[in-house]
Amino acid sequence: MEKTSLSIKNMVCNRCIWAVEQELINIGLKPIKVVLGEAIVEGTVGQEKLHIIGKNLQQKGFELIDDKKSRLIESIRTDVINYIHYDDELEGNVNFSAHLTRKLGYDYSYLSNLFSSVEGITIEKYIILQRIEKVKELLIYDELTLSEIAYKTGYSSVQHLSNQFKKIIGMSPTMFKKIRIRNRKPLDKV
């Protein structure tokens, strides 16, 4: 069976997966698998159909990616988001550079330089920003202690989490929780 893989930018949650899947069905395609950043459809997709897919996805805030470097950058973004926001095994320190190298099959220095040159920030900074968004989410839910949040988001200590949080947000996690700010960013805008 022929199949076509489509790389799609700005997919950050299960609702995005559902929206892309529905759009592909509406266009008349048969999705085999839709995950963050990628959709695999049955059959070969011609240029005219790709144009329609791209236009329809763009109306919903997504973007069809057609060049190799953009696909690689989107893979990095998607993997970071998946790992930090949806992988329950994040707890503890993880060597993310080794993880990306293994998963994407490229030397980490190449991935890092490519990501920095296009996104304007390092992969490490992007990971930190995503972790802080996850911390904000957990603080707003108010179900875990700060110690549990630090552990769950991969920080070595509450102090490390607090210092990084304050540096990026401008206030301590305790203050953020106390004043109940609800200013979380959409994950594709981090």
N, C-alpha and C positions, 0 to 999 in steps of 0.2 A: 504494500500500500504506500503510495506517495504521500508525503507530508511536508508542510512548510513551517519553519520556525520564524516567528515574528518577535523582535525585541521591542519592548514598549517602555518608555520612560514615564516616571511619576506614579507608578503603581506602588502604593505603600501599605495597603491593608487588605483584608478579606473583602471588603466592600468594593475595592478597586478591581479585584479579581472577578467578582461577580459582574460588575459593570462592563468590563472588557469582554467577558464571556457572552453577556447578553448582546452587546454590540456586534460581535462576530456572528452570532446566530441571526440577528436582524439583517445583516448584510447577506446572509445566505451561506455562510461557511459553517463547517462542522468542527468545533473545537475538540481536540483530543485531550489536551492538557493545558490549563492556564494557571500559572504561578506568578509571584511577584516578578515583574520585569520581562516575562516571556509568555507567549501563547503558541501552542503547536496546533495547527489545523490540518484537516484531511485534504489531500490533493495539492496541486500546484497552484500558486496564486500569481496571476499575471500582473503586469505593471498597472493596467487600468484599475484592477481590483485593489492593488496596493494603494493607489491614489485615493480611492474611495475610503478604504480602511483608515488611512492616515488622516483624511479630512474629518471623518466621523469621530475618530478617537480624539482628535484635537479639540473638537467641540465639547468634549467631556473632560478636558484638562490633561489628556495623555498625549504622548508623542511617539510616533513610529520611528525607530532608529534604524538607519540603513548602512552606516559605516562602521568598520571594525573597532576603531578607537572609542567611538561613542558607546558602542555595545559593551565594551570592556569597562568603561567608566560606570555605566549604568549597572553592570554586574557587581562592581565594587559597592556602589550605593545600596543596591538591593540586598546584597549579602550583609552589609553592616546593619541595615534596618531589620532584616530578618533575625539576625543574631541577637541584637540588643532588645528588640521589642517583642519577638515572638518565640525565641528559643528558650525553653525553660531550663536549659543546662548551662546558662551563662555564669552562674554563681562561681565566684573565685576568679583569680587572675588567669587570663588566656593570652597566649602569644598570637595576636591577631595577624601579624605579618606572616607567620608560618602558615596559619590557617588560609589566608588569601592566596599565598604562593601555591599551596597544595591544591586548593579548590580551582583556581583559575589557570594554573600551569605556566605562570610567568614569574620571572625573578621579581622580588618585592621592590627593589630599587626602580625597576622599569614601571611597575604599577604606581608606585608613589610619585615618581616624576610626572607621569602622564596625568594622574589625578590632579596633582597640584597645578600643573600648567593649564588645565582646562577649568577646574573648579575654583581656583584661587585660594584654596586652603589645603593643608596636608590631610592625608587619610587619618592620621592620629587626631587632629583637631576635629575632623568630621565625626569620628567615633566619640570623642568627648562631648560634642554638642548633642549627639543622639542619646548618649547616656544621661546627660542632664535632662533632656526631654522625658526620658523614662522615669528619672527621679521625680520630676515635677508631677507626672501622672500618678505615681505611687503616693506622693505627699498629698495630692488632692483627694485620692481615694480614702486616705486616713485609716488604713487597715493594718499597716506595719509600723514597727518602731524604726527610728532612723538607723539603728544598727542592722536590722533586718533588710532595710532598703539598700544600705551600703553593701551588704553581702550579696543580695539578689542582683545588683547591678554591676558586680565585679570590682568594687572598690576594696582596697586592702584594709581600710579603717574608716570609721565615722569622720575622723579628722580630715583624712584625704578627701572624702566626699564633700565635706563642709567647705574646705578651702577651695576646691574646684568650683563648687556651686556658687560660692560668694564671688569668686573672680569673674564668672560668666554672667550671673544673674544680678549681682550687685547687692545681694542680701543673703543671710544665712538660710539654710533649709527650714530652720525653726521659725524664723520670721516670715518666710514665704508661706509656711503652713498656717501660721497665726493669722496673717491678714487675708488668707484665703484668696490669693490672686488666681485667676483662672486664665492666665495669658499663655496657654500652651500654643506652640506653633504646629501647623500641619507638618507631618514628617517630610514631605517633599519640599518644604520651604526652609528646612534646617540647613 
